[in-house]
Amino acid sequence: MPEHVHVPVLLEEAVAALAVKPDGVYVDATFGRGGHSAALLAQLGPHGHLVAVDRDPDAVVAAEALHDPRFTFHRAWFSDLPDVLAALAHAQVDGVLFDLGTSSPQIDDAARGFSFRFDGPLDMRMDPSRGESAAQFLARATARELTEVIRDYGEERFAQSIARAVAAARAREPVVGTRQLAQIVAEAVGARTRGDWGQDPATRTFQALRIFVNRELSEIASALPALVPLLREGGRLAVISFHSLEDRIVKRFFARASKPFAGDPAAARLAIRTDSLPGAPLATVGRAIKPSAREIARNPRSRSAILRVAERTSHPMPDGWPRGYVEAVFAP
């Protein structure tokens, strides 16, 4: 796959999962370079509408090249979606697609600092105009904070050793480059058995920093329940995730929202019949979908993708839901 070219993952499967209505209103929550959006627009009729959002400035450039009266783009985070839709007077929509993670152009652009394959500044922000860069976090975090981030977001068992190595290195000079950090991690891990010989020692650390800097998990955990009330009955919610931390949140959310009383354990303990409780606001659609062997061969970066789909039911949202949901999906 050529560098700086983004190949949409599970493109046909995701569009099919949304069961697009020609005159419906749909949301592409991760516009990227417009692959999924183009496919969705091809399914819409003259009265359909597609709203796309992305926080990456390069996505803005790509969206500006898409001249279609049925298309509206906003530079925004997931958590901004309810406000974006309200501003466009869309009280409800017929489907929302999330394609989580990073795009190939982001990874392959050394200036963005997402990959240790290139020597570049340790930035890693999807939206360089907001928040601190990875280098700024590494400069100010305590060894304990570094350990927690690398362990929790990278699922790295050598997190403490890596954190201590970063703390020692920055005492000598600022840690500001991608290959500089990758070398520090490699020396910290050394020759210890990892069980994943095909993976660079720095892979998990880079993943952890990227997720932390961009608040990726909290953004998706808060956006999913906030969007359910905005789905029309029969509307679909489709999410493509690329690692276990993302998929765990999506899987838990769909499992909870597809139960009567929206999985509220307090309501489940009430001394009343289950069929008297509020019905489930979502119903899962089919089983999780993974890329075919053909797609993986064509685009190796798709190999870890997984698509989950749910449909809005006729049942109203339970009172107070999703209060406390974000904490629940992060529970052990």
C-alpha positions as CSV (number, residue, x, y, z in Angstrom):
1,M,0.0,0.0,0.0
2,P,1.5,3.4,-1.0
3,E,2.4,5.8,1.8
4,H,-0.1,8.6,2.5
5,V,-2.9,6.7,0.8
6,H,-5.8,5.7,3.1
7,V,-7.7,2.6,2.2
8,P,-11.1,2.5,4.0
9,V,-11.4,-0.6,6.1
10,L,-14.5,-2.8,5.9
11,L,-15.9,-0.3,3.4
12,E,-18.6,-2.5,1.8
13,E,-19.5,-4.2,5.1
14,A,-19.9,-0.9,7.0
15,V,-22.1,0.7,4.4
16,A,-24.3,-2.4,4.1
17,A,-24.5,-2.5,7.9
18,L,-26.1,1.0,8.0
19,A,-28.9,-0.2,5.7
20,V,-28.9,3.2,4.0
21,K,-32.2,4.8,3.1
22,P,-32.0,7.1,0.0
23,D,-33.6,10.0,1.8
24,G,-32.1,9.4,5.2
25,V,-29.7,11.5,7.3
26,Y,-26.4,9.9,8.2
27,V,-23.3,10.7,10.2
28,D,-19.7,9.8,9.3
29,A,-18.1,10.5,12.7
30,T,-14.5,9.9,11.4
31,F,-14.3,11.5,7.9
32,G,-10.6,10.9,7.5
33,R,-10.0,11.2,3.8
34,G,-13.6,10.6,2.8
35,G,-13.6,6.9,1.8
36,H,-16.6,5.9,3.8
37,S,-18.4,9.2,3.1
38,A,-18.0,8.8,-0.6
39,A,-19.5,5.3,-0.4
40,L,-22.4,6.6,1.8
41,L,-23.1,9.5,-0.6
42,A,-23.3,7.0,-3.5
43,Q,-26.2,5.2,-1.6
44,L,-28.1,8.4,-0.9
45,G,-30.7,10.0,-3.1
46,P,-31.1,13.7,-3.9
47,H,-32.9,14.4,-0.6
48,G,-30.5,12.4,1.6
49,H,-27.9,14.2,3.8
50,L,-24.6,13.2,5.1
51,V,-23.0,15.0,8.1
52,A,-19.3,14.3,8.6
53,V,-16.9,15.3,11.4
54,D,-13.2,15.0,12.1
55,R,-10.8,16.8,14.3
56,D,-7.8,16.4,11.9
57,P,-6.9,19.6,10.0
58,D,-5.9,17.4,6.9
59,A,-9.4,16.0,6.9
60,V,-10.8,19.5,6.6
61,V,-8.8,19.9,3.4
62,A,-10.1,16.6,2.0
63,A,-13.7,17.5,2.9
64,E,-13.4,20.9,1.1
65,A,-12.7,19.0,-2.1
66,L,-16.0,17.1,-1.8
67,H,-18.5,19.4,-3.5
68,D,-21.9,17.9,-2.9
69,P,-25.0,19.7,-1.7
70,R,-26.0,16.6,0.3
71,F,-22.8,16.8,2.3
72,T,-21.9,18.9,5.4
73,F,-18.6,18.8,7.2
74,H,-17.7,20.1,10.6
75,R,-14.3,20.0,12.3
76,A,-15.3,18.5,15.7
77,W,-14.6,15.8,18.2
78,F,-16.9,12.9,19.0
79,S,-18.2,14.7,22.1
80,D,-19.2,17.6,19.9
81,L,-21.6,15.6,17.7
82,P,-24.9,16.3,19.6
83,D,-24.2,20.0,19.3
84,V,-23.2,19.7,15.6
85,L,-26.4,17.9,14.8
86,A,-28.5,20.4,16.8
87,A,-26.9,23.3,15.0
88,L,-27.9,21.7,11.7
89,A,-31.5,21.1,13.0
90,H,-31.2,17.4,12.8
91,A,-33.2,16.2,15.8
92,Q,-32.7,12.6,14.7
93,V,-30.6,10.7,12.2
94,D,-30.8,7.3,10.5
95,G,-27.3,6.1,11.1
96,V,-23.9,6.8,12.5
97,L,-20.6,5.3,11.5
98,F,-17.4,5.4,13.6
99,D,-14.1,4.3,12.1
100,L,-11.8,4.5,15.1
101,G,-8.1,4.8,15.3
102,T,-5.6,6.5,13.0
103,S,-5.6,6.8,9.2
104,S,-2.7,5.8,7.0
105,P,-1.9,9.4,6.0
106,Q,-1.6,10.3,9.7
107,I,0.7,7.3,10.4
108,D,2.9,7.9,7.3
109,D,3.4,11.7,7.9
110,A,6.6,12.0,9.9
111,A,5.6,15.5,11.0
112,R,2.6,14.2,12.9
113,G,4.7,11.9,15.2
114,F,2.4,8.9,15.2
115,S,5.0,6.3,14.1
116,F,8.6,5.4,15.1
117,R,9.1,4.3,11.5
118,F,10.0,7.9,10.7
119,D,12.0,10.4,12.6
120,G,9.7,13.2,13.5
121,P,8.5,15.4,16.4
122,L,6.6,13.6,19.2
123,D,3.2,15.2,18.7
124,M,0.6,12.5,18.1
125,R,-2.4,14.9,18.3
126,M,-5.2,14.3,15.9
127,D,-6.1,17.9,16.5
128,P,-2.8,19.9,16.9
129,S,-4.8,23.0,18.0
130,R,-6.0,21.4,21.2
131,G,-4.4,19.7,24.2
132,E,-0.8,18.8,24.9
133,S,1.5,16.9,22.6
134,A,3.1,13.5,23.5
135,A,6.4,15.3,24.1
136,Q,4.8,17.8,26.4
137,F,3.2,15.0,28.4
138,L,6.5,13.1,28.6
139,A,8.2,16.2,29.9
140,R,5.8,16.9,32.8
141,A,4.5,13.5,33.8
142,T,5.7,11.7,36.9
143,A,7.2,8.2,36.5
144,R,4.0,6.8,38.1
145,E,1.8,8.7,35.6
146,L,3.9,7.4,32.8
147,T,3.7,3.8,34.1
148,E,-0.1,4.0,34.4
149,V,-0.6,5.4,30.9
150,I,1.8,2.9,29.2
151,R,0.3,0.0,31.2
152,D,-3.4,0.9,30.9
153,Y,-3.5,2.3,27.3
154,G,-0.8,0.2,25.8
155,E,-1.3,-3.0,27.8
156,E,2.4,-3.1,28.2
157,R,3.8,-5.4,30.8
158,F,7.1,-3.6,30.9
159,A,5.5,-0.2,31.6
160,Q,7.3,0.5,34.8
161,S,10.7,-0.2,33.2
162,I,9.9,2.0,30.2
163,A,8.6,4.8,32.4
164,R,11.8,4.8,34.5
165,A,13.9,4.8,31.3
166,V,12.0,7.8,29.9
167,A,12.4,9.7,33.2
168,A,16.1,9.0,33.3
169,A,16.5,10.0,29.6
170,R,14.7,13.3,30.0
171,A,16.9,14.2,32.9
172,R,19.8,14.2,30.3
173,E,17.9,15.9,27.5
174,P,14.3,16.5,26.4
175,V,12.5,13.5,24.8
176,V,11.1,15.1,21.7
177,G,11.6,12.7,18.8
178,T,9.9,9.6,17.7
179,R,13.0,7.5,17.1
180,Q,14.6,8.9,20.2
181,L,11.6,7.5,22.2
182,A,11.7,4.2,20.3
183,Q,15.3,3.8,21.2
184,I,14.7,4.5,24.9
185,V,11.9,1.9,24.9
186,A,14.0,-0.7,23.1
187,E,16.8,-0.3,25.6
188,A,14.4,-0.5,28.5
189,V,12.8,-3.7,27.3
190,G,16.1,-5.2,26.2
191,A,16.1,-8.9,25.2
192,R,13.3,-9.9,27.6
193,T,10.8,-12.3,26.2
194,R,7.6,-10.6,25.0
195,G,5.8,-13.3,23.2
196,D,5.1,-11.0,20.2
197,W,8.3,-11.2,18.2
198,G,6.9,-9.6,15.1
199,Q,6.1,-6.4,17.0
200,D,8.6,-3.6,17.6
201,P,9.2,-3.0,21.3
202,A,7.9,0.5,21.1
203,T,4.6,-0.3,19.5
204,R,2.6,-0.5,22.7
205,T,4.1,2.6,24.2
206,F,3.3,4.6,21.0
207,Q,-0.2,3.3,21.1
208,A,-0.6,4.3,24.7
209,L,0.6,7.8,24.2
210,R,-1.6,8.3,21.2
211,I,-4.7,7.1,23.0
212,F,-3.9,9.2,26.0
213,V,-3.1,12.4,24.2
214,N,-6.2,12.2,22.1
215,R,-8.5,11.1,24.8
216,E,-9.7,8.4,22.4
217,L,-11.3,6.0,24.9
218,S,-13.2,8.6,26.8
219,E,-14.4,10.3,23.6
220,I,-16.0,7.1,22.2
221,A,-17.3,6.1,25.7
222,S,-19.2,9.4,26.1
223,A,-20.3,9.7,22.4
224,L,-22.0,6.3,22.0
225,P,-24.7,6.8,24.7
226,A,-25.1,10.4,23.8
227,L,-26.0,9.5,20.2
228,V,-28.5,6.8,20.9
229,P,-31.4,9.2,21.6
230,L,-30.6,10.9,18.3
231,L,-31.2,7.7,16.3
232,R,-34.6,7.2,14.7
233,E,-36.3,3.9,15.3
234,G,-34.6,1.5,13.0
235,G,-31.5,3.7,12.8
236,R,-28.2,1.9,12.9
237,L,-25.0,2.6,14.9
238,A,-21.9,1.0,13.3
239,V,-18.4,1.1,14.9
240,I,-15.1,-0.2,13.5
241,S,-12.4,-0.6,16.2
242,F,-8.8,-1.6,15.8
243,H,-7.6,-2.7,19.3
244,S,-9.0,-4.5,22.3
245,L,-9.4,-1.3,24.4
246,E,-11.7,0.3,21.9
247,D,-13.6,-2.8,21.1
248,R,-14.2,-3.6,24.8
249,I,-15.9,-0.3,25.2
250,V,-18.1,-0.8,22.1
251,K,-18.9,-4.4,23.1
252,R,-19.9,-3.5,26.6
253,F,-22.0,-0.6,25.4
254,F,-23.9,-2.6,22.9
255,A,-24.4,-5.4,25.5
256,R,-25.7,-3.1,28.1
257,A,-27.9,-1.0,25.8
258,S,-29.4,-4.1,24.3
259,K,-30.8,-5.3,27.6
260,P,-34.1,-4.4,29.1
261,F,-33.8,-1.4,31.4
262,A,-30.5,-0.6,29.6
263,G,-28.6,-2.9,31.9
264,D,-29.3,-0.8,35.0
265,P,-28.5,-3.2,37.8
266,A,-30.7,-1.2,40.2
267,A,-33.7,-1.7,38.0
268,A,-32.9,-5.4,37.5
269,R,-33.3,-6.0,41.2
270,L,-36.7,-4.4,41.4
271,A,-39.5,-6.8,42.5
272,I,-41.4,-6.5,39.2
273,R,-41.8,-8.5,36.1
274,T,-39.0,-8.1,33.6
275,D,-41.5,-7.4,30.8
276,S,-42.8,-4.5,32.9
277,L,-39.4,-2.8,32.8
278,P,-38.4,-0.3,30.1
279,G,-37.3,-2.1,27.0
280,A,-33.8,-2.1,25.5
281,P,-33.1,1.0,23.5
282,L,-30.8,-0.9,21.1
283,A,-30.7,-4.3,19.5
284,T,-27.5,-5.8,18.3
285,V,-27.4,-6.7,14.6
286,G,-25.7,-9.9,13.7
287,R,-22.3,-11.0,14.9
288,A,-19.1,-8.9,14.9
289,I,-17.6,-8.6,11.4
290,K,-13.9,-8.9,10.6
291,P,-12.0,-8.3,7.4
292,S,-11.7,-11.1,4.9
293,A,-8.4,-12.7,4.1
294,R,-8.5,-10.9,0.7
295,E,-8.9,-7.5,2.4
296,I,-6.1,-8.2,4.9
297,A,-3.8,-9.2,2.0
298,R,-4.6,-6.0,0.2
299,N,-4.4,-3.8,3.3
300,P,-2.4,-5.4,6.1
301,R,-3.5,-2.5,8.5
302,S,-7.0,-3.9,8.4
303,R,-6.1,-7.1,10.1
304,S,-7.1,-6.1,13.6
305,A,-10.4,-4.3,12.6
306,I,-13.7,-5.4,14.0
307,L,-17.1,-4.0,13.1
308,R,-20.1,-4.1,15.5
309,V,-23.6,-2.9,14.6
310,A,-26.7,-2.1,16.7
311,E,-30.2,-0.8,15.8
312,R,-32.4,1.6,17.6
313,T,-35.6,0.1,18.9
314,S,-38.9,1.7,19.6
315,H,-38.3,1.7,23.4
316,P,-37.7,5.1,25.0
317,M,-34.5,6.0,26.8
318,P,-34.7,5.1,30.5
319,D,-34.7,8.1,32.8
320,G,-31.3,9.2,33.8
321,W,-29.5,7.0,31.3
322,P,-26.6,7.2,30.4
323,R,-25.6,8.8,33.7
324,G,-22.6,6.8,35.1
325,Y,-22.2,4.9,31.8
326,V,-18.7,6.2,31.1
327,E,-17.5,4.9,34.5
328,A,-19.2,1.6,33.9
329,V,-17.5,0.8,30.6
330,F,-14.1,1.4,32.1
331,A,-14.8,-0.9,35.1
332,P,-12.6,-4.1,35.3
